[in-house]
Amino acid sequence: MDRTKASEGFEQLVEIMARLRAPDGCPWDREQTFDTIKPYLLEETYEVMQAIDERDWPELAEELGDLLLQVVFFSQMAEEAGHFNVTDAIEAINSKLIRRHPHVFGDGDAKTSTEVLKKWDEIKTEEKKKKAKPTGLLASIPKTLPALVEGEHISRKAAGAGFDWPHIDDVFAKMREELTELDHARTTGSHEKIEGELGDLLFTIINIARFLKVDPEQALRKTNSKFRRRFGHVEQGLGKPFKEASLNEMESLWKQAKEKEHK
């Protein structure tokens, strides 16, 4: 690997991002915020994982570039706000890697992967103690989990402490209540209110899944796959662009796909 070329390439990427966010840069890039960019970070991460699963090395190189862009994008916005810059992020990970590998960069001793992981966890635990973050029953649940998985873990932990509905019928009643509140927010509330009510509804559905002993992540993945299959049948059956087809035509083909699966 040409380290000089890599360094120059990264520096160019940082400069490109700064240019895009400049007053005379790209309108779309300038409008973005930490919250609006978050979904892209997650999307790019999953695309990297897919490329790895498929062992598509050219695609992986491209997707890793897209993921790196997210790091630079967030760092640029942070620098503009006066929080930190990309150099701070790089120095933070460099220091962490050196600190957590004393068997490589210090006088530590670790001969096996098991010993390495044990020492890593010990150092990580000590680092967390120094940060002195508030603790509680839910503190052990990582906030970095996908929202659906985090919600399931929170639900189970709270239920284990006795904070739960007596019966699943009560959860269904809660779901209907949340659906009514979402409908009300849709017609009278702000976008923030709608978002909050939708989140409440999703969290209640996660609890229904827990009562029914169903993994909501896997349930949604299977539904996604089912929709892909049926939509593919509609697409092939039309034999023409979607914009030239009527909703009745699409609905008819959808029912065909559904009946075919049932048979």
C-alpha positions as CSV (number, residue, x, y, z in Angstrom):
1,M,0.0,0.0,0.0
2,D,1.2,3.5,-0.9
3,R,0.8,5.3,2.4
4,T,1.6,8.7,0.9
5,K,-1.1,8.2,-1.7
6,A,-3.6,7.1,1.0
7,S,-2.8,10.1,3.1
8,E,-3.2,12.4,0.1
9,G,-6.4,10.8,-0.9
10,F,-7.9,11.2,2.6
11,E,-6.8,14.8,2.8
12,Q,-8.5,15.4,-0.6
13,L,-11.7,13.8,0.7
14,V,-11.7,16.2,3.7
15,E,-11.1,19.1,1.4
16,I,-13.9,18.0,-0.9
17,M,-16.4,17.8,2.0
18,A,-15.4,21.2,3.3
19,R,-15.9,22.6,-0.2
20,L,-19.4,21.0,-0.4
21,R,-20.4,22.6,2.9
22,A,-19.0,26.0,2.0
23,P,-21.3,28.9,1.5
24,D,-21.0,28.5,-2.3
25,G,-21.0,24.7,-2.1
26,C,-23.7,22.2,-2.7
27,P,-27.2,23.3,-1.4
28,W,-28.1,19.7,-0.4
29,D,-24.9,19.1,1.5
30,R,-25.2,22.5,3.2
31,E,-28.7,21.7,4.4
32,Q,-27.8,18.4,6.2
33,T,-27.6,18.1,9.9
34,F,-26.4,15.4,12.3
35,D,-30.0,14.0,12.5
36,T,-30.6,14.0,8.7
37,I,-27.4,12.2,8.0
38,K,-27.8,9.5,10.6
39,P,-30.0,7.2,8.3
40,Y,-27.3,7.3,5.6
41,L,-24.7,6.2,8.1
42,L,-26.8,3.1,9.0
43,E,-27.6,2.5,5.3
44,E,-24.0,2.6,4.3
45,T,-23.0,0.2,7.1
46,Y,-25.5,-2.4,6.0
47,E,-24.3,-2.0,2.4
48,V,-20.8,-2.7,3.6
49,M,-22.0,-5.8,5.4
50,Q,-23.9,-7.0,2.3
51,A,-20.7,-6.6,0.2
52,I,-18.8,-8.7,2.7
53,D,-21.5,-11.4,2.8
54,E,-21.4,-11.6,-1.0
55,R,-17.5,-11.5,-1.1
56,D,-17.8,-8.7,-3.7
57,W,-14.4,-7.1,-3.2
58,P,-14.8,-4.2,-5.8
59,E,-18.2,-3.4,-4.3
60,L,-16.8,-3.6,-0.8
61,A,-14.1,-1.1,-1.7
62,E,-16.7,1.3,-3.0
63,E,-19.0,0.8,0.0
64,L,-16.2,1.4,2.4
65,G,-15.5,4.6,0.6
66,D,-19.1,5.6,1.1
67,L,-18.9,4.7,4.8
68,L,-15.7,6.8,5.1
69,L,-17.5,9.7,3.6
70,Q,-20.0,9.6,6.5
71,V,-17.2,9.9,9.0
72,V,-15.8,12.9,7.1
73,F,-19.3,14.4,6.8
74,F,-20.0,14.2,10.5
75,S,-16.6,15.5,11.4
76,Q,-17.0,18.5,9.1
77,M,-20.3,19.4,10.7
78,A,-18.8,19.0,14.1
79,E,-15.9,21.3,13.2
80,E,-18.3,23.9,11.9
81,A,-20.2,23.8,15.2
82,G,-16.9,24.0,17.2
83,H,-17.1,20.6,18.7
84,F,-14.2,18.7,17.2
85,N,-12.6,18.0,13.8
86,V,-11.6,14.9,11.9
87,T,-8.1,15.0,13.3
88,D,-9.5,14.7,16.8
89,A,-11.5,11.7,15.7
90,I,-8.4,10.1,14.2
91,E,-6.3,10.8,17.3
92,A,-9.0,9.4,19.6
93,I,-9.0,6.0,17.8
94,N,-5.2,5.9,17.5
95,S,-4.9,6.5,21.2
96,K,-7.5,3.9,22.0
97,L,-5.9,1.2,19.9
98,I,-2.5,1.8,21.4
99,R,-4.0,1.9,24.9
100,R,-6.0,-1.3,24.5
101,H,-3.1,-3.2,22.9
102,P,-0.4,-3.1,25.7
103,H,0.9,-6.5,24.5
104,V,1.8,-4.8,21.2
105,F,2.7,-1.2,22.1
106,G,3.7,-1.6,25.7
107,D,5.0,-4.2,28.2
108,G,1.8,-6.2,28.4
109,D,1.6,-9.9,27.7
110,A,-1.1,-11.7,25.7
111,K,-0.4,-14.9,23.8
112,T,-3.9,-15.9,22.7
113,S,-7.0,-14.2,21.3
114,T,-8.8,-15.0,24.5
115,E,-6.2,-13.2,26.6
116,V,-6.3,-10.2,24.2
117,L,-10.1,-9.9,24.6
118,K,-9.9,-10.3,28.4
119,K,-7.4,-7.5,28.6
120,W,-9.4,-5.4,26.2
121,D,-12.5,-5.7,28.3
122,E,-10.6,-4.9,31.5
123,I,-9.1,-1.7,30.0
124,K,-12.5,-0.8,28.5
125,T,-14.2,-1.2,31.9
126,E,-11.6,1.0,33.6
127,E,-12.1,3.7,30.9
128,K,-15.9,3.7,31.5
129,K,-15.4,4.1,35.2
130,K,-13.3,7.2,34.6
131,K,-16.1,8.7,32.5
132,A,-18.5,8.3,35.4
133,K,-21.7,8.0,33.4
134,P,-25.0,7.6,35.3
135,T,-26.0,4.0,35.9
136,G,-29.3,2.3,36.1
137,L,-31.2,-0.8,35.2
138,L,-31.2,0.1,31.5
139,A,-27.6,1.4,31.4
140,S,-26.3,-2.0,30.3
141,I,-28.2,-1.9,27.1
142,P,-26.0,-0.3,24.4
143,K,-27.6,2.7,22.8
144,T,-25.7,1.8,19.6
145,L,-28.0,-1.1,18.8
146,P,-30.4,-0.8,15.9
147,A,-33.5,0.9,17.3
148,L,-35.7,-2.2,16.9
149,V,-33.3,-4.4,18.8
150,E,-32.7,-1.8,21.4
151,G,-36.4,-1.5,22.0
152,E,-36.8,-5.2,22.4
153,H,-33.9,-5.3,25.0
154,I,-35.4,-2.3,26.9
155,S,-38.8,-4.0,26.9
156,R,-37.5,-7.3,28.3
157,K,-35.4,-5.6,30.9
158,A,-38.3,-3.4,32.2
159,A,-40.6,-6.4,32.2
160,G,-38.1,-8.4,34.2
161,A,-38.2,-5.7,36.8
162,G,-42.0,-6.0,37.0
163,F,-42.8,-3.0,34.9
164,D,-45.2,-4.7,32.5
165,W,-48.8,-5.2,31.4
166,P,-50.7,-8.0,33.2
167,H,-52.0,-9.5,30.0
168,I,-51.4,-9.2,26.3
169,D,-54.9,-7.8,25.8
170,D,-53.7,-4.8,27.8
171,V,-50.9,-4.3,25.3
172,F,-53.3,-4.5,22.3
173,A,-55.4,-1.9,24.1
174,K,-52.3,0.3,24.4
175,M,-51.6,-0.2,20.7
176,R,-55.1,1.0,19.8
177,E,-54.6,4.0,22.1
178,E,-51.2,4.9,20.5
179,L,-52.7,4.5,17.0
180,T,-55.5,7.0,17.9
181,E,-52.9,9.4,19.3
182,L,-50.9,9.1,16.1
183,D,-53.9,9.7,14.0
184,H,-54.7,12.8,16.0
185,A,-51.1,14.1,15.7
186,R,-51.3,13.5,12.0
187,T,-54.0,16.0,11.6
188,T,-53.2,18.5,14.4
189,G,-49.6,18.0,15.5
190,S,-46.1,19.1,14.3
191,H,-43.7,16.7,12.6
192,E,-41.9,16.2,15.9
193,K,-45.2,15.2,17.6
194,I,-46.0,12.8,14.8
195,E,-42.5,11.3,15.1
196,G,-43.0,10.8,18.8
197,E,-46.4,9.2,18.5
198,L,-45.1,6.9,15.8
199,G,-42.2,5.9,18.0
200,D,-44.7,5.1,20.8
201,L,-46.7,2.9,18.5
202,L,-43.6,1.0,17.3
203,F,-42.5,0.4,20.9
204,T,-45.9,-0.9,21.8
205,I,-45.7,-3.3,18.9
206,I,-42.3,-4.5,20.1
207,N,-44.0,-5.4,23.4
208,I,-46.7,-7.3,21.6
209,A,-44.0,-9.3,19.9
210,R,-42.4,-10.0,23.3
211,F,-45.7,-11.3,24.7
212,L,-46.1,-13.5,21.6
213,K,-42.5,-14.7,21.9
214,V,-41.7,-13.5,18.4
215,D,-38.4,-11.9,17.4
216,P,-39.6,-8.5,15.9
217,E,-36.4,-8.1,13.9
218,Q,-36.7,-11.5,12.2
219,A,-40.5,-11.0,11.7
220,L,-39.8,-7.8,9.9
221,R,-37.0,-9.3,7.8
222,K,-39.3,-12.1,6.7
223,T,-42.0,-9.6,5.8
224,N,-39.4,-7.6,3.8
225,S,-38.5,-10.7,1.9
226,K,-42.1,-11.5,1.3
227,F,-42.8,-8.0,-0.1
228,R,-39.7,-8.3,-2.3
229,R,-41.1,-11.6,-3.8
230,R,-44.6,-10.3,-4.4
231,F,-43.5,-7.0,-5.7
232,G,-41.1,-8.8,-8.1
233,H,-44.1,-10.8,-9.4
234,V,-46.0,-7.6,-10.0
235,E,-43.1,-6.0,-11.8
236,Q,-42.6,-9.1,-14.1
237,G,-46.3,-9.5,-14.7
238,L,-46.9,-5.9,-15.8
239,G,-44.4,-6.1,-18.6
240,K,-44.4,-2.3,-18.7
241,P,-43.3,0.7,-16.6
242,F,-45.1,1.2,-13.3
243,K,-46.2,4.7,-14.3
244,E,-48.1,3.2,-17.2
245,A,-50.0,0.7,-15.1
246,S,-53.1,1.2,-13.0
247,L,-53.4,0.5,-9.3
248,N,-56.0,-2.2,-10.2
249,E,-53.6,-4.0,-12.4
250,M,-50.9,-4.0,-9.8
251,E,-53.3,-5.1,-7.1
252,S,-54.5,-8.0,-9.2
253,L,-50.9,-9.2,-9.8
254,W,-50.2,-8.8,-6.1
255,K,-53.2,-11.1,-5.2
256,Q,-51.8,-13.6,-7.8
257,A,-48.5,-13.6,-6.0
258,K,-50.2,-14.0,-2.6
259,E,-52.4,-16.9,-3.8
260,K,-49.4,-18.6,-5.4
261,E,-47.5,-18.5,-2.1
262,H,-50.5,-19.9,-0.2
263,K,-50.8,-22.8,-2.7
